[in-house]
Amino acid sequence: MKIYTKTGDKGTTALFGGTRVPKHHIRIDSYGTVDELNSHIGLIRDQDIKKEYKDILVIIQDRLFTVGAILATDPEKATLKNGKERLNIPKISEEDIALLEREMDAMNADLPQMTHFVLPGGHQTVSFCHIARCVCRRAERLASALNEIEPFLPEALKYLNRLSDYLFVLARKLSFDLQADEVKWIPEKN
């Protein structure tokens, strides 16, 4: 199988189900940003961090492919008129969301209480988490805008929301584990 198909040479691409849309369509931007996020999470996973974090990050990367599949699917082609599924699209479950919540709760148990916003940085690995968190928020904004136009599985949007929280807590936990400075943001008074 060749990687290049030449079908997108005129600025369109196919959704799951065959519908062609412009490459600048919000649906493409949404799942493209999820793909970008997945790559950033791979970068975090490549760092010298505990195996337990890496194992969770692999699960997250898998779920992000699921979110991408949901976003890449033409909703009109996904179901038949009687409401039955036409395409076999994976789903995000409440258990996927609960896993992120349990992981955050476990990491937070070891952390000092947060009293201020923190400035991203302190260690390269921590910075990678903050970058991923920001990309996740962008993916969530794009997916939210898409959802207003063409609604999709609500758990996918909820997963992105929870994942950005997870990435923030992971950044704090890695700061703690790596004994990196966590610089509080304290606004200057005028």
Rosetta blueprint (number, residue, H / E / L):
1 M L
2 K L
3 I L
4 Y L
5 T L
6 K L
7 T L
8 G L
9 D L
10 K L
11 G L
12 T E
13 T E
14 A E
15 L L
16 F E
17 G L
18 G L
19 T L
20 R E
21 V E
22 P E
23 K L
24 H L
25 H L
26 I H
27 R H
28 I H
29 D H
30 S H
31 Y H
32 G H
33 T H
34 V H
35 D H
36 E H
37 L H
38 N H
39 S H
40 H H
41 I H
42 G H
43 L H
44 I H
45 R H
46 D L
47 Q L
48 D L
49 I L
50 K L
51 K H
52 E H
53 Y H
54 K H
55 D H
56 I H
57 L H
58 V H
59 I H
60 I H
61 Q H
62 D H
63 R H
64 L H
65 F H
66 T H
67 V H
68 G H
69 A H
70 I H
71 L H
72 A L
73 T E
74 D L
75 P H
76 E H
77 K H
78 A H
79 T E
80 L L
81 K L
82 N L
83 G L
84 K L
85 E E
86 R L
87 L L
88 N L
89 I L
90 P L
91 K L
92 I L
93 S L
94 E H
95 E H
96 D H
97 I H
98 A H
99 L H
100 L H
101 E H
102 R H
103 E H
104 M H
105 D H
106 A H
107 M H
108 N H
109 A L
110 D L
111 L L
112 P L
113 Q L
114 M L
115 T L
116 H L
117 F L
118 V E
119 L L
120 P L
121 G L
122 G L
123 H L
124 Q H
125 T H
126 V H
127 S H
128 F H
129 C H
130 H H
131 I H
132 A H
133 R H
134 C H
135 V H
136 C H
137 R H
138 R H
139 A H
140 E H
141 R H
142 L H
143 A H
144 S H
145 A H
146 L H
147 N H
148 E H
149 I H
150 E L
151 P L
152 F L
153 L L
154 P H
155 E H
156 A H
157 L H
158 K H
159 Y H
160 L H
161 N H
162 R H
163 L H
164 S H
165 D H
166 Y H
167 L H
168 F H
169 V H
170 L H
171 A H
172 R H
173 K H
174 L H
175 S H
176 F H
177 D H
178 L L
179 Q L
180 A L
181 D L
182 E L
183 V L
184 K E
185 W L
186 I L
187 P L
188 E L
189 K L
190 N L
